[in-house]
Structures are given as C-alpha cells and as structure tokens.
Amino acid sequence: MPESSETGGLRARRRDATRLEIHEAAVELFERNGFDETTVDEIAAAAGVSPRTFFRYFPTKEECVLFDRFGFDQALDDHLAGTDPDALSLADIEGVYRQLLEGFGDRSDDVSAHFMRVQKLVLATPTLSRAALGRYADKSRRRPEALGDRSSARTRGQLRMILEIANLEVQCAFEEWVEINERPGSSGTPRPLVDVYDDVCRRMREL
C-alpha cells in the first residue's frame, strides 16, 4: 500500500528531530570534552541512538556539526535551478545568502545563540575549520557541473569563481560575527549577522 502523505510527513519530522538531537548532543560534547577527544559512540549515547543510527544520518563527526540546518544549500540550489547561468552575477548569489541571513535575525534568541555556539566551535577547532572549507570548496565545484547542458565550460568556470567568492564572504562574515560579539565589553545583544555580512560584501567590492 502506498505511503500516505501524512505518514510520510510524520516520518520526515521524526528523521529531522533525530538529526537535530544528534547534532545538539555532539555540539555539547565537543564544547565540553573537545572534538578530537569525543567518539561517535559517546555522541550516539548522549543522543539516545546507536552508533549505527548515527552513521545513517551523518557520515562523519565533522558533518554532524556542519550539516546545513538552516537551508543555505537548498536556497542556493533552488536559485540556480531557476536562473539562466549566463546571467548570474556575484550580486545574485549575495542576494540569496543575504535573504537567509536577514531571516536569521527573526529567529528566536535560543536559535541565534546556538548558531553562535556552532560558529565558535568551528573557529576554535582546526579539524572542523578545515572540514568547513573543504565542504564549501566541494560544493562550489559540484554546482557548476550539475548545470550540464545549460551552460558552457566558460560559464561553469565563471560560476565557480562567483561561488567561491560568495562562500568566502559568508565565511568571513561568520568569523567576524563571532569575534565582534565575543570582544570584552560587547553588549549583551549580538550584532545582527546580516549587518556583518553587508560590511564584508562592501569591503570585497572595494578591493
């Protein structure tokens, strides 16, 4: 019997909930004990799942921290799918990211605080920092290739450069956002991430 949309939706929500439980357990353990010192078995136990279940959701310890919880990848893929590759510009990609970062400011304080924790953890952990850079680079390479016949080799090369620059801007914004709000004497209210991103993009154009 075909699966009903209601049943399928419930299962999807359960998968999402389990994924977040593993992620949040991992972040807490990494903060407390260190990334390299924490094992998959310990993460699984803290999340109330088996190690086998952990690997059904995440291929590595790095990915359970870096997975795209807030939809950046999907938003960018949707934009690329509906846009002429020859007409894409850096400003287009910046606009996609900016819309997400602007919406991030509308989220609850708890979510914003958690996002800050994740970014601090990535910056403080060389293994995670390298994995994040590799993740960005891999997606910047794969996305132009996925366009197939919709673009020429030259267009794919240009798009890859645009994506690399846009990814660098986002990474710099994340780093500056953490540094600004962690400075001694900074106010209790974090500076909006989208404001930091706007500053980074402006400086990039001035180079």
C-alpha positions in Angstrom: 0.0 0.0 0.0 1.5 3.4 -0.9 2.6 5.6 2.0 0.2 8.4 2.8 1.4 12.0 2.7 0.6 12.2 6.4 2.6 9.1 7.3 5.5 10.3 5.1 5.4 13.7 6.7 5.5 12.2 10.2 8.5 10.1 9.4 10.3 13.0 7.9 9.7 15.1 11.0 11.0 12.2 13.2 14.1 12.0 11.0 14.6 15.7 11.3 14.2 15.5 15.1 16.7 12.7 15.4 19.2 14.5 13.2 18.9 17.6 15.4 19.2 15.6 18.6 22.4 14.0 17.4 23.7 17.4 16.3 23.0 19.1 19.6 24.4 16.2 21.6 27.6 16.4 19.5 28.0 20.2 19.9 27.6 19.9 23.7 30.2 17.1 24.0 32.6 18.8 21.7 32.4 22.0 23.7 32.9 20.2 27.0 35.4 17.5 26.0 37.0 18.6 22.7 36.3 17.5 19.2 39.2 15.0 18.8 38.6 13.5 22.3 34.9 12.8 21.7 33.9 9.5 20.0 30.9 8.6 17.8 29.9 6.1 20.5 29.7 8.9 23.1 27.7 11.1 20.8 25.3 8.3 20.0 24.8 7.5 23.7 24.2 11.1 24.5 21.6 11.4 21.8 19.9 8.1 22.8 20.7 6.3 19.5 23.0 3.6 18.4 26.3 4.3 16.6 24.8 2.6 13.5 21.9 5.1 13.6 24.5 7.9 13.9 26.1 6.9 10.6 22.7 6.7 8.9 22.4 10.4 9.5 26.0 11.6 9.3 29.0 10.1 7.5 31.5 11.8 9.9 31.8 13.6 13.2 32.5 16.8 11.2 29.3 16.6 9.2 27.2 16.3 12.3 28.3 19.8 13.2 28.5 21.3 9.7 25.3 20.0 8.2 23.1 22.7 6.7 20.4 23.1 9.4 19.3 26.5 8.1 18.7 25.7 4.4 21.6 27.6 2.8 22.3 24.9 0.3 18.7 24.3 -0.7 18.1 28.0 -1.2 21.1 28.4 -3.4 20.3 25.2 -5.4 16.7 26.4 -5.9 18.0 29.8 -7.2 20.5 28.2 -9.6 17.8 25.9 -10.9 15.5 28.7 -11.9 18.1 31.2 -13.3 19.9 31.5 -16.6 23.5 30.5 -15.7 24.9 33.1 -18.3 23.1 35.9 -16.4 24.3 35.0 -12.9 26.4 37.5 -11.0 28.1 37.7 -7.7 25.3 40.1 -6.5 22.7 37.4 -7.3 24.4 34.9 -5.1 24.9 37.5 -2.4 21.2 38.3 -2.5 20.3 34.6 -1.8 22.6 34.5 1.2 21.5 37.9 2.4 17.9 36.9 2.4 18.7 33.8 4.6 20.9 35.8 7.0 18.3 38.6 7.2 15.6 35.9 8.1 18.0 34.5 10.7 17.6 37.7 12.7 13.9 36.9 13.0 14.6 33.5 14.7 14.4 33.0 18.5 17.2 34.0 20.7 17.9 30.4 21.5 18.4 29.5 17.9 20.7 32.5 17.4 22.7 31.6 20.4 23.0 28.0 19.2 24.3 29.2 15.8 26.8 31.4 17.6 28.0 28.3 19.6 28.5 26.3 16.4 30.4 29.0 14.7 32.7 29.4 17.8 33.3 25.7 17.9 34.2 25.6 14.2 36.6 28.5 14.5 38.3 27.0 17.6 38.7 23.5 16.2 41.2 23.2 13.3 39.7 19.9 12.2 36.3 21.5 11.8 37.7 24.6 10.2 39.4 22.5 7.5 36.3 20.4 7.0 34.1 23.6 6.6 36.5 25.0 4.0 36.6 21.7 2.1 32.8 21.5 2.2 32.4 24.9 0.7 35.1 24.1 -2.0 33.4 20.8 -2.9 30.0 22.4 -3.4 31.5 25.3 -5.4 32.9 22.7 -7.8 29.9 20.4 -8.0 27.2 23.1 -8.5 28.5 24.3 -11.9 29.0 20.7 -13.0 25.4 20.0 -12.2 24.2 22.6 -14.7 25.1 20.3 -17.5 24.0 21.4 -20.9 22.5 24.6 -19.5 25.9 26.2 -19.5 29.2 26.3 -21.4 32.5 25.3 -19.9 33.4 29.0 -19.7 30.1 29.8 -17.8 30.7 26.9 -15.4 34.2 28.3 -14.7 32.9 31.8 -14.1 30.1 30.5 -11.8 32.6 28.5 -9.8 34.6 31.7 -9.2 31.5 33.6 -8.2 30.5 30.8 -5.8 34.0 30.7 -4.3 33.9 34.5 -3.6 30.4 34.3 -2.2 31.4 31.4 0.1 34.4 33.4 1.2 32.2 36.3 2.1 29.9 34.2 4.2 32.8 32.5 6.0 34.4 35.9 6.8 31.0 37.2 8.0 30.6 34.2 10.3 34.1 34.7 11.7 33.7 38.5 12.2 30.3 38.0 13.8 31.8 35.7 16.4 34.8 37.9 17.0 32.7 41.1 17.3 30.3 39.6 19.8 33.0 37.9 21.9 35.0 41.1 22.4 35.3 42.2 26.1 32.8 44.9 26.7 30.5 43.9 23.9 26.8 44.4 24.6 24.6 41.5 25.5 22.6 41.8 22.3 24.6 40.2 19.4 25.2 42.4 16.4 22.9 41.1 13.6 24.7 38.7 11.3 23.3 40.3 8.2 24.9 43.6 9.1 28.3 42.0 9.4 27.7 40.2 6.1 26.8 43.5 4.4 30.0 45.0 5.6 32.1 42.1 4.3 30.4 42.3 0.9 31.0 46.1 0.7 34.7 45.6 1.6 35.0 42.9 -1.0 33.8 45.3 -3.7 36.4 47.8 -2.6 39.3 45.5 -3.2 
